[in-house]
Amino acid sequence: MVCAATTFISNLSTTQQASTVLTYNKTDAVKWSNLPCGSNCRVGIQLSTLSTTQLANAKAVVKQAMGTVTGTGYDQAMKILLADDVLGASRSGYSSGTYFISFLGTPTTTGTWQMQFGGHHLAVNVTVSAGVVTGASPFFIGVEPKSWIEGSITYAPLAANQSTMAAVLASLTSSQLASAKLSSTFSDVVLGPGSDGKFPTTKVGVSASTFSTEQKALVLAAIKQWVSNIDDETATSLLATYNSEMDNTYIAYSGSAGGTSGNAGTFLISNADYVRIDGPSVWIEFVCQSGVVYSTQIHYHSIYRDHKRDYGNNFTF
C-alpha cells in the first residue's frame, strides 16, 4: 500500500500533491460524506482531474488498501463508482469522476497516516500506524440503482450485503424476532457522516448469546461482507475479534413490513426496513430507502464502524 501510494504521489505535479497529501489531523480525518457534494464535504484530489496514468495509480492504491474478495472490497467499490455513471446518464451531478483520494500524513511504514477514498455512496477510511492497519472504519457504502444490466452483465454491488443480513433475520425464531424488533423507524443509518463517537450507550435487540451455532455463523458471514473492505490480513484479524465477542453482540431490526421467520425474502425489501449489528467492537447498519433518481425503487445505505478502532482510535469524540 505504501509503495502504491508513493508511486501515485510521485507522479503528481507539485500543485496536485498539495491537494492530495495533507496534514494528519482530526478536522480532515472526519471530513467525509456519502452525499454527491464534491469537494464541499471532503478533501483530496478529484479523479476526473487525473491523467489516465495517474488515475490507474490512484486505483492501484485503493486496490492495495481494500480486500480481494469478489463482491466486496475493491471490487465492490469500483461497482459503486459504476452506479454513479448510471445515475449520471439520467441526471447531472453524478459521475465516477467525482470521487476523491487523499492522504492525511505521508504514507510510510513508520508514521501514522490515513487514506481517504470516496464520493457519492462511498467513504473508505484506512488508518495506518508503524506499518500496521489500525483502523478500517468508518466505512460507508450505498448504491442506486440497487441493480442494473450493462450488456450481458448484471451489477448489484450490495446484493450480498442485503442477502446476508436478510439470512440472519430469517434464521431467528418468532420469539427472537419479537425481541429484536425495534419500535423506532429509521430513514437512514444512525452513525453516518458527522456522527463520530455517538454510539448508543445501551444495546438493543436480541443477544447473539441466545443463538444456535448455525445462527452465529450467519451473523459472522454477514459481518464478513463489511469487514472484507480492508486488506485480507487485517480483515481476518478483525473477523476473529468480532467472532470472539459474538455472545455480547446484539441484532436489531425495524420496518413497517416486518418479516417472517424462515423467509429471507420478506426482510429488507421496503423503504425504512433497517437492521443493525452492535457488538463490543463491531457496528453495522443497513437500511432501505426510497430512490432519489429512480423514485419507484428502493436503494441501500450502510455504515460499518468499530467502537474501539474508528480512525485507528487516534481521536476523542
N, C-alpha and C positions, 0 to 999 in steps of 0.2 A: 504493500500500500504506500509506504514511504517512497519507494523507488518510482512508482507510477506517478505519485504527486509531484516529485522532484522533476520528472520528465515534463509533466504538464506545465508546471510553473516556469521552468527554464525556457520553454518555447513561447511564452507570452512576452509582449512588449513591456517596457518599464511601466507605462501607464496602465496596462491591463493587470500587471502584478499588483499595483497599488490598490486596485479594486477587488482583487482576489485574496490576497494574503493580508489579514488584518490582525490586530492585537487580540490576544486571548482575554476576553472579559465577559462578565455576566450579561451586560446590556445586549451585546451582539449574539451571545450564545442562545438567548431565548427569543431572538428575533426570527421567527419562522411562522408560517401560516399554511393553511390548506386552501386559502382563497386565491382567486386569479387576480391578485393585487400587485403583481410585478415587483419592482424594487421598492415600492412603498411599504412593504411589510417584511422584507427580507434583505439580506446583504449578499454581496458577491458579484460575480460576473455572469451576464445573461448568455445562454448557449447560442442564441441567434447571432451574437456579435463575434463568435469564434470562427476561424477558418476551418476547413474540412479536417486538417491535421490536428488542430487544437481541439476540435470537438471530439475526435477519436481519442485523443489523450485524456480529455476530461472524463469520458465514459469509461476509459480504462481504470481510472482511479476509483470510480463508483463500483465497477465490477470487482475490483480487489477488496473493496470495503464491505460488499454485501455477499450474501450466501450464493452457493452454486446450485441449490435445489430448484429444479424446474417448477414454475408456478409460484415461486416466492423469491425473495431476494432481488438480485439484479434483473432477472427475467421478468418478475412482476413489475418492477419499477419502470422498465422500458415499455411495457404494455400500457401502463398508466399514462405515459407520455403519448403513446399512440392514440389513446382515448381522447386526449385533448385535441389532437388533429381532427378526429371525427367530429368533435363539438365545433371546432373551428370552421368546418365545412358548412355548418348550419348557422353559426353566429360568430361575429367578430369578438376578439378578446381572448380567444383560446388558441393555443399552439404549443407544440412540443419544443419550440424555440424559446418560449417564455418560462424557462426553468433556469435556476441559478446554482452555481457551485462556489463555495468559499472555504477558506481555511482560517480559523482563528488560532493564531500562532503558527510558526513554521513547522511543517511536517518533519519530524526527526524520530529517531529511535531512543532518544534520551529525554526530551522535554514533554510538556503537556500541551496538547492541541486538540482542536475539534474540526471535523469536516462536516459541512452542511451541504446538502443537495436537495433541491425541492422546487416546487411550484404548486400549481393547482392540484389538489388531491394527493400531494406527496410532500413529506418532510422527513428527510433522513438526517439524523444527528449521531455522529460517531465520535466518541471521545477516547483519546489515546494518551497514556502516561507511561514513560520509560519503555516504549515499545510494546505495551500491552493494552488491548482494548478494555477500558474500564467502564464504558457506557455505550449501549446500543440504542438508547432511547433519550428523549421522546421520538416515536416513530409513527407518523400519520400516513394512512393510505385511504384512498377513496376512489370511486370510479363512476363516471356517467358517459355513455350508457353502460349498463352493467354487462352487456354483451353486444357484439356486432360481428358481422361477417365481411371479410375482405377476400375476394377471390374464392378460394375453396377453404379458407381458414376461418374458424370461429374463435374469436377472442372473448375471454371472460376473466379478466385479471384477478377478481376477488371471489370467484366461484368457490374455490376450495376453502376460503375463509368462512364463507357463508355456510357451506355444507358441513364443515367440521363442527361449527358451533351448533347448527341445527341437529346434528347427530348427538351432541351432548345433551341437548334439551329433550330430544325424543327418547333418550335412554332412561330418563327419570321416570320413576313411578308416579302415579297420580298424587300420592301423598307428598313426594319430593317436589313435584311441580307446584303444589299448593304452597309449600314452604319457600320456594324460590321466587314465586310471583310477587312483583312489587306493585304497590298501589299507585305509584307515580308513573307518569308517562314521560318519554324523552323524545325531543325533536332533533337532538344532536348528541354527540358524545359530551360527557361532563368535563373531562380533563383535556380539552383541546388546547389550541394556542392561547397563551396568556393565563393559563390555569396551573402553572407550575407549583408543585408542592401542596395543592389543595385536595389531597386525598381525604375522603370521608373518614372521620375518626372511628366510626362504628361500621363493621362489616355487616352486610345484609344478604338475605337469600338463604340457600341451603348449604350446609357444610359438606365438603367432599369426604369428611371423615365417615359419613353415613353411606358412602358409595361402595359398590362392589368393585372388584379388581378390574372388571371389564369397563365400568363407568369411569374409573380413574384413568384408564388407558385412553379413553376417548377425550377426556379433558386434556391430557398430555399431548395428544395428537393435534388438538385444536391450538394449544399454546405454541406448538412447533411451527404452525403456519406463520406466526408473527415473529417468533424468535429467530427463524431462519432468514431474517432480513440482514443478519450480520455474518461475518466470515464463519465458516463451518466449525472451526475450533472453538471460537467464543460461543457460538450457538449451542454446541454440545455441552459446554460447561454450564451455561445458563439453564439449559433444559434440565440438567441433573439437579441443580439447585431448586428449581421450581417443583420438580418431582419430589424432592425430599421434604418440601413444605406443603405437599398436597393435602394432608389432613387438616391444615389450618387455612385452606383455600375455600372460598365461597363462590357459588354460582347464583346469579340473579337474572331475572328477565322481566320484560314488560311488553305490553302490546295489546291493542284492542281486540285483535283476532285470537289472542291466546295461542293454543296449540294442543295437540293430542298426544298423550304418551304412546310411544311406539311408532309415531308417524312423523318423520323428519320433514316431510313436505308441507307440514302445517305450521312450521316455525320460520320466522324471519322472512316473511314474504310480502308484508304490507307496510305502509307508511307508519312510522313510530314503533315498529317492532324492534326490540332492543335486548341485548344480552351483555352480561358483564362477568369477567373472571377477576376476582380480587383475592390475592394471597398475601402472605407476609412480605413478599417481594413483587411478584408479577401483578400487573394491572392491564386488562384488555377490555375494550368496549367495542361493540359492533352495533350499528343502528341502520335501519332502513329509512330513507327519506323520499319524499316526492321529488320527481325530477325537476331540474331547473330549465334545461333546454328541451329535454324530452319529457314534457309535463304529464304525459299519460302513463309514464313508467316510474318505478322507484329507482333510486340509486343508493350506493353504500358509502358510509363514513366509518372509519375505525381508528382507534388510537391504541398503541402499546406503550406503556410506561413501566417503570420499576420504582417502587417505594424507596429503594436504597441506592439505585445506580443511575438515575436520570442525570445526564451531563457528567457522568463519572463521579457523582456525589461531590462535586467541587464547589457547589454554591449552596447558600442557605436561602430558603424561601419562607 
